[in-house]
Amino acid sequence: MPIKQRIQKSAVPAVRSPLKKAAISSIIYILLCSTYIVISGRLAEALAGTEESLAFLEFMKGIAFIIVTGLIYFAISLARWKRIRLQEETIISQQKALLLGERRAVAGMYAATMAHDLNNLLMSLNGLVMELKDRDKGDEFLIKMREELDRASQNLAVLSKHVASTVKNVIPDEVEDVDLPKMVKRIITLLRTHPDFRNADLHVADTPPIVLRLHPMLLEEAILNLLLNSAQASGDKPRIEVNILSTPDAVLLEVNDNGPGIAPEQFETLFLPCFTTKPNGTGLGLMSVRTFADSCDAEISIDRSEMGGALFRIRIPKNQKASNKPMQAMPDGAPDG
């Protein structure tokens, strides 16, 4: 289960209806004070023999009222402040847990990208070794070069397996049935309070339920980062439109915006780790999109949107054969999908 969902389920408000609670407390206070005034006034009249003694009793009654109500107010305030302190400590621990989870997710995404690129490099090295083997013809220099390359490729294969095992430890392997349109609408509802979306015209087309077996945490991170990227790239009044289309063999998730768009020469590098076009960017946001795509054999494409900006499209196959093992390293020499 994603960290955000766990926090939402565990963080139950201490006071569900503040207005109702305040009204009930005020009514109880008024009734108690009125009862005290009436009863204490009659007792004072019964005990006082003269006007002077009655005035003294009324004075003492007022002092006693202030002291008692002050002590009660102190006890109530102490209990409430302790409760607030406990809630603050809970919020701090939840924020730390969320931050740790996000760091682990980023580490997993980075490791998954490294494993992916290492496998591509292994393919090239294995191909080069085979070429040298066919052409060395007894040449000692070429034979030695081939042996060194073969040794290097074996070391890379070991490193790739270590990286892949790291990914498995930081990103859960479990998949769940996810209603894609429902998740998109829930994320959009959460993002409407984000500072980057205060002036945004954010629209998602109505789509019937589409249930896929996916990794919910990776999908959530991918959608969040796609929407945030569009909002931050679209200026003061961003317009963002999300479409979910179903085909016989795949589901298309499209995010359109009215930003400046993306230059074609950046298409290949946009999803690489630490690549960013923003002054304060980390280059990790869109990498999460690639990580999700790798987890379910999805395809990512970028185009010019009809709104004038960028169009990000994720094609998610409905039949995901390897969805339970999203981040494992590919066998040596296996083709890169």
TORTORLUM-383370 format. One record per residue (C-alpha): y, z, x; residue in three letters. Coordinates in nm, 3 decimals, decimal comma. Last residue first. Layout:
BEGIN
<atom yy="Y" zz="Z" xx="X" r="ALA"/>
...
***
This chain:
BEGIN
<atom yy="-0,405" zz="-2,464" xx="1,231" r="GLY"/>
<atom yy="-0,442" zz="-2,431" xx="1,611" r="ASP"/>
<atom yy="-0,766" zz="-2,583" xx="1,730" r="PRO"/>
<atom yy="-1,020" zz="-2,350" xx="1,887" r="ALA"/>
<atom yy="-1,039" zz="-2,364" xx="2,267" r="GLY"/>
<atom yy="-1,113" zz="-1,997" xx="2,305" r="ASP"/>
<atom yy="-1,171" zz="-1,840" xx="1,967" r="PRO"/>
<atom yy="-0,862" zz="-1,763" xx="1,761" r="MET"/>
<atom yy="-0,712" zz="-1,418" xx="1,781" r="ALA"/>
<atom yy="-0,733" zz="-1,212" xx="1,467" r="GLN"/>
<atom yy="-0,419" zz="-1,165" xx="1,261" r="MET"/>
<atom yy="-0,507" zz="-1,237" xx="0,902" r="PRO"/>
<atom yy="-0,867" zz="-1,124" xx="0,875" r="LYS"/>
<atom yy="-0,921" zz="-1,054" xx="0,503" r="ASN"/>
<atom yy="-0,735" zz="-1,371" xx="0,403" r="SER"/>
<atom yy="-0,977" zz="-1,598" xx="0,583" r="ALA"/>
<atom yy="-1,081" zz="-1,842" xx="0,310" r="LYS"/>
<atom yy="-0,756" zz="-1,845" xx="0,118" r="GLN"/>
<atom yy="-0,807" zz="-2,069" xx="-0,186" r="ASN"/>
<atom yy="-0,471" zz="-2,068" xx="-0,363" r="LYS"/>
<atom yy="-0,293" zz="-2,210" xx="-0,060" r="PRO"/>
<atom yy="0,058" zz="-2,073" xx="-0,003" r="ILE"/>
<atom yy="0,325" zz="-2,335" xx="0,067" r="ARG"/>
<atom yy="0,639" zz="-2,158" xx="0,186" r="ILE"/>
<atom yy="0,964" zz="-2,350" xx="0,142" r="ARG"/>
<atom yy="1,302" zz="-2,265" xx="0,289" r="PHE"/>
<atom yy="1,586" zz="-2,481" xx="0,161" r="LEU"/>
<atom yy="1,912" zz="-2,457" xx="0,350" r="ALA"/>
<atom yy="2,264" zz="-2,518" xx="0,230" r="GLY"/>
<atom yy="2,431" zz="-2,778" xx="0,009" r="GLY"/>
<atom yy="2,305" zz="-2,661" xx="-0,331" r="MET"/>
<atom yy="2,058" zz="-2,952" xx="-0,333" r="GLU"/>
<atom yy="1,900" zz="-2,777" xx="-0,036" r="SER"/>
<atom yy="1,845" zz="-2,950" xx="0,297" r="ARG"/>
<atom yy="1,495" zz="-2,890" xx="0,430" r="ASP"/>
<atom yy="1,281" zz="-2,633" xx="0,604" r="ILE"/>
<atom yy="0,902" zz="-2,611" xx="0,590" r="SER"/>
<atom yy="0,655" zz="-2,326" xx="0,623" r="ILE"/>
<atom yy="0,280" zz="-2,364" xx="0,568" r="GLU"/>
<atom yy="0,044" zz="-2,089" xx="0,450" r="ALA"/>
<atom yy="-0,287" zz="-2,004" xx="0,615" r="ASP"/>
<atom yy="-0,279" zz="-1,657" xx="0,458" r="CYS"/>
<atom yy="-0,189" zz="-1,425" xx="0,748" r="SER"/>
<atom yy="-0,021" zz="-1,701" xx="0,952" r="ASP"/>
<atom yy="0,233" zz="-1,752" xx="0,673" r="ALA"/>
<atom yy="0,304" zz="-1,379" xx="0,664" r="PHE"/>
<atom yy="0,366" zz="-1,374" xx="1,038" r="THR"/>
<atom yy="0,588" zz="-1,683" xx="1,015" r="ARG"/>
<atom yy="0,802" zz="-1,516" xx="0,752" r="VAL"/>
<atom yy="0,815" zz="-1,198" xx="0,961" r="SER"/>
<atom yy="0,954" zz="-1,408" xx="1,247" r="MET"/>
<atom yy="1,240" zz="-1,489" xx="1,013" r="LEU"/>
<atom yy="1,369" zz="-1,134" xx="1,048" r="GLY"/>
<atom yy="1,293" zz="-1,068" xx="1,415" r="LEU"/>
<atom yy="1,570" zz="-1,269" xx="1,581" r="GLY"/>
<atom yy="1,769" zz="-0,954" xx="1,652" r="THR"/>
<atom yy="2,102" zz="-1,064" xx="1,508" r="GLY"/>
<atom yy="2,441" zz="-0,927" xx="1,609" r="ASN"/>
<atom yy="2,613" zz="-1,257" xx="1,690" r="PRO"/>
<atom yy="2,390" zz="-1,451" xx="1,446" r="LYS"/>
<atom yy="2,212" zz="-1,774" xx="1,551" r="THR"/>
<atom yy="1,889" zz="-1,592" xx="1,632" r="THR"/>
<atom yy="1,573" zz="-1,641" xx="1,837" r="PHE"/>
<atom yy="1,422" zz="-1,302" xx="1,925" r="CYS"/>
<atom yy="1,067" zz="-1,409" xx="1,837" r="PRO"/>
<atom yy="1,029" zz="-1,776" xx="1,735" r="LEU"/>
<atom yy="1,078" zz="-1,869" xx="1,369" r="PHE"/>
<atom yy="1,395" zz="-2,076" xx="1,418" r="LEU"/>
<atom yy="1,275" zz="-2,250" xx="1,732" r="THR"/>
<atom yy="1,110" zz="-2,559" xx="1,579" r="GLU"/>
<atom yy="1,366" zz="-2,609" xx="1,302" r="PHE"/>
<atom yy="1,666" zz="-2,564" xx="1,532" r="GLN"/>
<atom yy="1,697" zz="-2,934" xx="1,622" r="GLU"/>
<atom yy="1,714" zz="-3,016" xx="1,251" r="PRO"/>
<atom yy="2,039" zz="-2,819" xx="1,213" r="ALA"/>
<atom yy="2,019" zz="-2,551" xx="0,947" r="ILE"/>
<atom yy="2,230" zz="-2,532" xx="0,632" r="GLY"/>
<atom yy="2,595" zz="-2,434" xx="0,606" r="PRO"/>
<atom yy="2,529" zz="-2,194" xx="0,318" r="GLY"/>
<atom yy="2,476" zz="-2,278" xx="-0,047" r="ASN"/>
<atom yy="2,126" zz="-2,132" xx="-0,073" r="ASP"/>
<atom yy="1,775" zz="-2,233" xx="-0,179" r="ASN"/>
<atom yy="1,458" zz="-2,021" xx="-0,145" r="VAL"/>
<atom yy="1,131" zz="-2,191" xx="-0,241" r="GLU"/>
<atom yy="0,786" zz="-2,037" xx="-0,290" r="LEU"/>
<atom yy="0,526" zz="-2,308" xx="-0,349" r="LEU"/>
<atom yy="0,181" zz="-2,214" xx="-0,480" r="VAL"/>
<atom yy="-0,122" zz="-2,418" xx="-0,376" r="ALA"/>
<atom yy="-0,430" zz="-2,616" xx="-0,484" r="ASP"/>
<atom yy="-0,355" zz="-2,741" xx="-0,836" r="PRO"/>
<atom yy="0,021" zz="-2,695" xx="-0,796" r="THR"/>
<atom yy="0,228" zz="-2,392" xx="-0,896" r="SER"/>
<atom yy="0,600" zz="-2,368" xx="-0,837" r="LEU"/>
<atom yy="0,804" zz="-2,056" xx="-0,766" r="ILE"/>
<atom yy="1,177" zz="-2,112" xx="-0,741" r="ASN"/>
<atom yy="1,440" zz="-1,882" xx="-0,593" r="VAL"/>
<atom yy="1,810" zz="-1,969" xx="-0,614" r="GLU"/>
<atom yy="2,081" zz="-1,823" xx="-0,394" r="ILE"/>
<atom yy="2,455" zz="-1,864" xx="-0,430" r="ARG"/>
<atom yy="2,655" zz="-1,675" xx="-0,169" r="PRO"/>
<atom yy="3,017" zz="-1,588" xx="-0,232" r="LYS"/>
<atom yy="3,158" zz="-1,440" xx="0,090" r="ASP"/>
<atom yy="2,961" zz="-1,654" xx="0,335" r="GLY"/>
<atom yy="2,624" zz="-1,821" xx="0,283" r="SER"/>
<atom yy="2,443" zz="-1,730" xx="0,606" r="ALA"/>
<atom yy="2,418" zz="-1,358" xx="0,531" r="GLN"/>
<atom yy="2,286" zz="-1,422" xx="0,180" r="ALA"/>
<atom yy="2,029" zz="-1,681" xx="0,293" r="SER"/>
<atom yy="1,900" zz="-1,459" xx="0,575" r="ASN"/>
<atom yy="1,879" zz="-1,161" xx="0,340" r="LEU"/>
<atom yy="1,676" zz="-1,366" xx="0,090" r="LEU"/>
<atom yy="1,434" zz="-1,495" xx="0,356" r="LEU"/>
<atom yy="1,410" zz="-1,149" xx="0,512" r="ASN"/>
<atom yy="1,320" zz="-0,976" xx="0,186" r="LEU"/>
<atom yy="1,068" zz="-1,245" xx="0,090" r="ILE"/>
<atom yy="0,889" zz="-1,225" xx="0,427" r="ALA"/>
<atom yy="0,889" zz="-0,845" xx="0,434" r="GLU"/>
<atom yy="0,739" zz="-0,830" xx="0,084" r="GLU"/>
<atom yy="0,471" zz="-1,084" xx="0,169" r="LEU"/>
<atom yy="0,373" zz="-0,894" xx="0,484" r="LEU"/>
<atom yy="0,351" zz="-0,564" xx="0,295" r="MET"/>
<atom yy="0,164" zz="-0,719" xx="0,001" r="PRO"/>
<atom yy="-0,111" zz="-0,880" xx="0,212" r="HIS"/>
<atom yy="-0,234" zz="-1,150" xx="-0,023" r="LEU"/>
<atom yy="-0,487" zz="-1,223" xx="-0,295" r="ARG"/>
<atom yy="-0,288" zz="-1,437" xx="-0,537" r="LEU"/>
<atom yy="-0,182" zz="-1,381" xx="-0,899" r="VAL"/>
<atom yy="0,066" zz="-1,620" xx="-1,060" r="ILE"/>
<atom yy="0,231" zz="-1,475" xx="-1,371" r="PRO"/>
<atom yy="0,442" zz="-1,726" xx="-1,564" r="PRO"/>
<atom yy="0,769" zz="-1,832" xx="-1,399" r="THR"/>
<atom yy="1,127" zz="-1,776" xx="-1,503" r="ASP"/>
<atom yy="1,355" zz="-1,915" xx="-1,231" r="ALA"/>
<atom yy="1,513" zz="-1,666" xx="-0,995" r="VAL"/>
<atom yy="1,890" zz="-1,641" xx="-0,962" r="HIS"/>
<atom yy="2,122" zz="-1,462" xx="-0,722" r="LEU"/>
<atom yy="2,493" zz="-1,529" xx="-0,753" r="ASP"/>
<atom yy="2,604" zz="-1,303" xx="-0,470" r="ALA"/>
<atom yy="2,922" zz="-1,097" xx="-0,464" r="ASN"/>
<atom yy="2,750" zz="-0,762" xx="-0,402" r="ARG"/>
<atom yy="2,451" zz="-0,926" xx="-0,231" r="PHE"/>
<atom yy="2,529" zz="-0,855" xx="0,136" r="ASP"/>
<atom yy="2,610" zz="-0,491" xx="0,051" r="PRO"/>
<atom yy="2,260" zz="-0,437" xx="-0,100" r="HIS"/>
<atom yy="2,260" zz="-0,314" xx="-0,462" r="THR"/>
<atom yy="2,135" zz="-0,651" xx="-0,594" r="ARG"/>
<atom yy="1,857" zz="-0,633" xx="-0,334" r="LEU"/>
<atom yy="1,640" zz="-0,396" xx="-0,538" r="LEU"/>
<atom yy="1,641" zz="-0,623" xx="-0,845" r="THR"/>
<atom yy="1,568" zz="-0,923" xx="-0,621" r="ILE"/>
<atom yy="1,267" zz="-0,741" xx="-0,475" r="ILE"/>
<atom yy="1,131" zz="-0,667" xx="-0,823" r="ARG"/>
<atom yy="1,185" zz="-1,027" xx="-0,935" r="LYS"/>
<atom yy="0,999" zz="-1,161" xx="-0,630" r="VAL"/>
<atom yy="0,711" zz="-0,916" xx="-0,683" r="MET"/>
<atom yy="0,673" zz="-1,019" xx="-1,048" r="LYS"/>
<atom yy="0,679" zz="-1,390" xx="-0,959" r="PRO"/>
<atom yy="0,405" zz="-1,336" xx="-0,693" r="LEU"/>
<atom yy="0,164" zz="-1,123" xx="-0,896" r="ASP"/>
<atom yy="-0,029" zz="-0,975" xx="-0,606" r="VAL"/>
<atom yy="-0,404" zz="-0,906" xx="-0,602" r="ASP"/>
<atom yy="-0,450" zz="-0,706" xx="-0,286" r="GLU"/>
<atom yy="-0,543" zz="-0,769" xx="0,076" r="VAL"/>
<atom yy="-0,647" zz="-0,505" xx="0,326" r="GLU"/>
<atom yy="-0,610" zz="-0,586" xx="0,696" r="ASP"/>
<atom yy="-0,337" zz="-0,332" xx="0,765" r="PRO"/>
<atom yy="-0,083" zz="-0,422" xx="1,034" r="ILE"/>
<atom yy="-0,048" zz="-0,184" xx="1,329" r="VAL"/>
<atom yy="-0,410" zz="-0,151" xx="1,446" r="ASN"/>
<atom yy="-0,512" zz="-0,510" xx="1,368" r="LYS"/>
<atom yy="-0,212" zz="-0,638" xx="1,564" r="VAL"/>
<atom yy="-0,314" zz="-0,434" xx="1,869" r="THR"/>
<atom yy="-0,664" zz="-0,584" xx="1,849" r="SER"/>
<atom yy="-0,506" zz="-0,932" xx="1,855" r="ALA"/>
<atom yy="-0,301" zz="-0,843" xx="2,163" r="VAL"/>
<atom yy="-0,613" zz="-0,721" xx="2,344" r="HIS"/>
<atom yy="-0,800" zz="-1,039" xx="2,244" r="LYS"/>
<atom yy="-0,515" zz="-1,254" xx="2,372" r="SER"/>
<atom yy="-0,513" zz="-1,064" xx="2,702" r="LEU"/>
<atom yy="-0,885" zz="-1,132" xx="2,748" r="VAL"/>
<atom yy="-0,831" zz="-1,501" xx="2,674" r="ALA"/>
<atom yy="-0,538" zz="-1,509" xx="2,915" r="LEU"/>
<atom yy="-0,761" zz="-1,371" xx="3,190" r="ASN"/>
<atom yy="-1,019" zz="-1,640" xx="3,115" r="GLN"/>
<atom yy="-0,745" zz="-1,907" xx="3,126" r="SER"/>
<atom yy="-0,632" zz="-1,780" xx="3,465" r="ALA"/>
<atom yy="-0,987" zz="-1,795" xx="3,604" r="ARG"/>
<atom yy="-1,028" zz="-2,154" xx="3,480" r="ASP"/>
<atom yy="-0,694" zz="-2,245" xx="3,632" r="LEU"/>
<atom yy="-0,799" zz="-2,098" xx="3,965" r="GLU"/>
<atom yy="-1,135" zz="-2,279" xx="3,951" r="GLU"/>
<atom yy="-0,964" zz="-2,608" xx="3,866" r="ARG"/>
<atom yy="-0,719" zz="-2,568" xx="4,154" r="MET"/>
<atom yy="-1,007" zz="-2,495" xx="4,395" r="LYS"/>
<atom yy="-1,195" zz="-2,805" xx="4,276" r="ILE"/>
<atom yy="-0,880" zz="-3,014" xx="4,303" r="LEU"/>
<atom yy="-0,822" zz="-2,900" xx="4,661" r="PHE"/>
<atom yy="-1,188" zz="-2,942" xx="4,755" r="GLU"/>
<atom yy="-1,204" zz="-3,300" xx="4,626" r="ASP"/>
<atom yy="-1,569" zz="-3,351" xx="4,529" r="GLY"/>
<atom yy="-1,497" zz="-3,596" xx="4,251" r="LYS"/>
<atom yy="-1,214" zz="-3,378" xx="4,108" r="ASP"/>
<atom yy="-1,158" zz="-3,609" xx="3,809" r="ARG"/>
<atom yy="-1,387" zz="-3,493" xx="3,527" r="ASP"/>
<atom yy="-1,348" zz="-3,127" xx="3,618" r="LYS"/>
<atom yy="-0,972" zz="-3,170" xx="3,643" r="LEU"/>
<atom yy="-0,956" zz="-3,306" xx="3,289" r="GLU"/>
<atom yy="-1,174" zz="-3,022" xx="3,157" r="MET"/>
<atom yy="-0,950" zz="-2,766" xx="3,326" r="VAL"/>
<atom yy="-0,640" zz="-2,930" xx="3,176" r="LEU"/>
<atom yy="-0,789" zz="-2,914" xx="2,826" r="GLY"/>
<atom yy="-0,876" zz="-2,549" xx="2,873" r="ASN"/>
<atom yy="-0,523" zz="-2,480" xx="2,993" r="LEU"/>
<atom yy="-0,364" zz="-2,654" xx="2,694" r="SER"/>
<atom yy="-0,587" zz="-2,476" xx="2,444" r="MET"/>
<atom yy="-0,522" zz="-2,144" xx="2,614" r="LEU"/>
<atom yy="-0,148" zz="-2,200" xx="2,579" r="LEU"/>
<atom yy="-0,188" zz="-2,251" xx="2,204" r="ASN"/>
<atom yy="-0,401" zz="-1,938" xx="2,187" r="ASN"/>
<atom yy="-0,133" zz="-1,745" xx="2,373" r="LEU"/>
<atom yy="0,127" zz="-1,867" xx="2,125" r="ASP"/>
<atom yy="-0,066" zz="-1,727" xx="1,827" r="HIS"/>
<atom yy="-0,145" zz="-1,402" xx="2,006" r="ALA"/>
<atom yy="0,224" zz="-1,363" xx="2,096" r="MET"/>
<atom yy="0,325" zz="-1,428" xx="1,736" r="THR"/>
<atom yy="0,078" zz="-1,166" xx="1,614" r="ALA"/>
<atom yy="0,209" zz="-0,918" xx="1,872" r="ALA"/>
<atom yy="0,566" zz="-0,973" xx="1,756" r="TYR"/>
<atom yy="0,464" zz="-0,933" xx="1,393" r="MET"/>
<atom yy="0,268" zz="-0,618" xx="1,473" r="GLY"/>
<atom yy="0,558" zz="-0,468" xx="1,665" r="ALA"/>
<atom yy="0,790" zz="-0,553" xx="1,376" r="VAL"/>
<atom yy="0,547" zz="-0,388" xx="1,133" r="ALA"/>
<atom yy="0,517" zz="-0,081" xx="1,354" r="ARG"/>
<atom yy="0,895" zz="-0,057" xx="1,372" r="ARG"/>
<atom yy="0,917" zz="-0,093" xx="0,994" r="GLU"/>
<atom yy="0,658" zz="0,181" xx="0,947" r="GLY"/>
<atom yy="0,839" zz="0,411" xx="1,187" r="LEU"/>
<atom yy="1,167" zz="0,349" xx="1,005" r="LEU"/>
<atom yy="1,001" zz="0,418" xx="0,669" r="LEU"/>
<atom yy="0,842" zz="0,738" xx="0,797" r="ALA"/>
<atom yy="1,174" zz="0,851" xx="0,946" r="LYS"/>
<atom yy="1,347" zz="0,775" xx="0,617" r="GLN"/>
<atom yy="1,079" zz="0,971" xx="0,430" r="GLN"/>
<atom yy="1,123" zz="1,268" xx="0,666" r="SER"/>
<atom yy="1,500" zz="1,257" xx="0,614" r="ILE"/>
<atom yy="1,460" zz="1,231" xx="0,235" r="ILE"/>
<atom yy="1,224" zz="1,531" xx="0,231" r="THR"/>
<atom yy="1,465" zz="1,734" xx="0,447" r="GLU"/>
<atom yy="1,748" zz="1,642" xx="0,210" r="GLU"/>
<atom yy="1,536" zz="1,742" xx="-0,092" r="GLN"/>
<atom yy="1,458" zz="2,078" xx="0,069" r="LEU"/>
<atom yy="1,827" zz="2,135" xx="0,141" r="ARG"/>
<atom yy="1,914" zz="2,045" xx="-0,218" r="ILE"/>
<atom yy="1,656" zz="2,297" xx="-0,345" r="ARG"/>
<atom yy="1,790" zz="2,563" xx="-0,113" r="LYS"/>
<atom yy="2,139" zz="2,484" xx="-0,239" r="TRP"/>
<atom yy="2,020" zz="2,518" xx="-0,599" r="ARG"/>
<atom yy="1,844" zz="2,850" xx="-0,542" r="ALA"/>
<atom yy="2,144" zz="2,993" xx="-0,356" r="LEU"/>
<atom yy="2,381" zz="2,870" xx="-0,626" r="SER"/>
<atom yy="2,171" zz="3,032" xx="-0,901" r="ILE"/>
<atom yy="2,150" zz="3,363" xx="-0,713" r="ALA"/>
<atom yy="2,522" zz="3,361" xx="-0,632" r="PHE"/>
<atom yy="2,613" zz="3,271" xx="-0,993" r="TYR"/>
<atom yy="2,399" zz="3,563" xx="-1,114" r="ILE"/>
<atom yy="2,568" zz="3,796" xx="-0,867" r="LEU"/>
<atom yy="2,911" zz="3,674" xx="-0,975" r="GLY"/>
<atom yy="2,814" zz="3,708" xx="-1,342" r="THR"/>
<atom yy="2,716" zz="4,070" xx="-1,280" r="VAL"/>
<atom yy="3,027" zz="4,153" xx="-1,077" r="ILE"/>
<atom yy="3,271" zz="3,979" xx="-1,314" r="ILE"/>
<atom yy="3,114" zz="4,137" xx="-1,620" r="PHE"/>
<atom yy="3,114" zz="4,481" xx="-1,458" r="ALA"/>
<atom yy="3,485" zz="4,446" xx="-1,382" r="ILE"/>
<atom yy="3,556" zz="4,338" xx="-1,740" r="GLY"/>
<atom yy="3,355" zz="4,629" xx="-1,882" r="LYS"/>
<atom yy="3,537" zz="4,866" xx="-1,650" r="MET"/>
<atom yy="3,871" zz="4,747" xx="-1,791" r="PHE"/>
<atom yy="3,743" zz="4,763" xx="-2,149" r="GLU"/>
<atom yy="3,617" zz="5,116" xx="-2,084" r="LEU"/>
<atom yy="3,956" zz="5,219" xx="-1,945" r="PHE"/>
<atom yy="4,137" zz="5,066" xx="-2,244" r="ALA"/>
<atom yy="3,903" zz="5,252" xx="-2,480" r="LEU"/>
<atom yy="3,962" zz="5,577" xx="-2,288" r="SER"/>
<atom yy="4,338" zz="5,535" xx="-2,327" r="GLU"/>
<atom yy="4,306" zz="5,439" xx="-2,694" r="GLU"/>
<atom yy="4,122" zz="5,761" xx="-2,760" r="THR"/>
<atom yy="3,767" zz="5,875" xx="-2,836" r="GLY"/>
<atom yy="3,592" zz="5,579" xx="-2,677" r="ALA"/>
<atom yy="3,215" zz="5,573" xx="-2,714" r="LEU"/>
<atom yy="3,189" zz="5,385" xx="-3,043" r="ALA"/>
<atom yy="3,472" zz="5,145" xx="-2,962" r="GLU"/>
<atom yy="3,319" zz="5,075" xx="-2,620" r="ALA"/>
<atom yy="2,979" zz="5,016" xx="-2,776" r="LEU"/>
<atom yy="3,129" zz="4,770" xx="-3,023" r="ARG"/>
<atom yy="3,306" zz="4,580" xx="-2,745" r="GLY"/>
<atom yy="2,992" zz="4,575" xx="-2,526" r="SER"/>
<atom yy="2,790" zz="4,418" xx="-2,809" r="ILE"/>
<atom yy="3,048" zz="4,152" xx="-2,898" r="VAL"/>
<atom yy="3,146" zz="4,064" xx="-2,540" r="ILE"/>
<atom yy="2,784" zz="4,053" xx="-2,417" r="TYR"/>
<atom yy="2,670" zz="3,833" xx="-2,703" r="THR"/>
<atom yy="2,959" zz="3,592" xx="-2,640" r="SER"/>
<atom yy="2,880" zz="3,581" xx="-2,270" r="CYS"/>
<atom yy="2,509" zz="3,515" xx="-2,332" r="LEU"/>
<atom yy="2,581" zz="3,245" xx="-2,592" r="LEU"/>
<atom yy="2,838" zz="3,071" xx="-2,369" r="ILE"/>
<atom yy="2,600" zz="3,076" xx="-2,068" r="TYR"/>
<atom yy="2,308" zz="2,939" xx="-2,275" r="ILE"/>
<atom yy="2,530" zz="2,659" xx="-2,408" r="ILE"/>
<atom yy="2,652" zz="2,575" xx="-2,057" r="SER"/>
<atom yy="2,298" zz="2,562" xx="-1,914" r="SER"/>
<atom yy="2,179" zz="2,336" xx="-2,199" r="ILE"/>
<atom yy="2,473" zz="2,098" xx="-2,147" r="ALA"/>
<atom yy="2,418" zz="2,087" xx="-1,768" r="ALA"/>
<atom yy="2,045" zz="2,009" xx="-1,811" r="LYS"/>
<atom yy="2,116" zz="1,733" xx="-2,061" r="LYS"/>
<atom yy="2,378" zz="1,574" xx="-1,837" r="LEU"/>
<atom yy="2,157" zz="1,601" xx="-1,525" r="PRO"/>
<atom yy="1,855" zz="1,428" xx="-1,689" r="SER"/>
<atom yy="1,560" zz="1,385" xx="-1,445" r="ARG"/>
<atom yy="1,645" zz="1,671" xx="-1,214" r="VAL"/>
<atom yy="1,412" zz="1,707" xx="-0,913" r="ALA"/>
<atom yy="1,378" zz="1,332" xx="-0,883" r="PRO"/>
<atom yy="1,024" zz="1,220" xx="-0,777" r="VAL"/>
<atom yy="0,997" zz="1,076" xx="-0,425" r="ALA"/>
<atom yy="0,619" zz="1,036" xx="-0,384" r="SER"/>
<atom yy="0,577" zz="0,713" xx="-0,581" r="LYS"/>
<atom yy="0,888" zz="0,546" xx="-0,441" r="GLN"/>
<atom yy="0,792" zz="0,652" xx="-0,089" r="ILE"/>
<atom yy="0,445" zz="0,502" xx="-0,123" r="ARG"/>
<atom yy="0,591" zz="0,181" xx="-0,266" r="GLN"/>
<atom yy="0,832" zz="0,148" xx="0,026" r="LYS"/>
<atom yy="0,553" zz="0,204" xx="0,275" r="ILE"/>
<atom yy="0,348" zz="-0,087" xx="0,139" r="PRO"/>
<atom yy="0,000" zz="0,000" xx="0,000" r="MET"/>
***
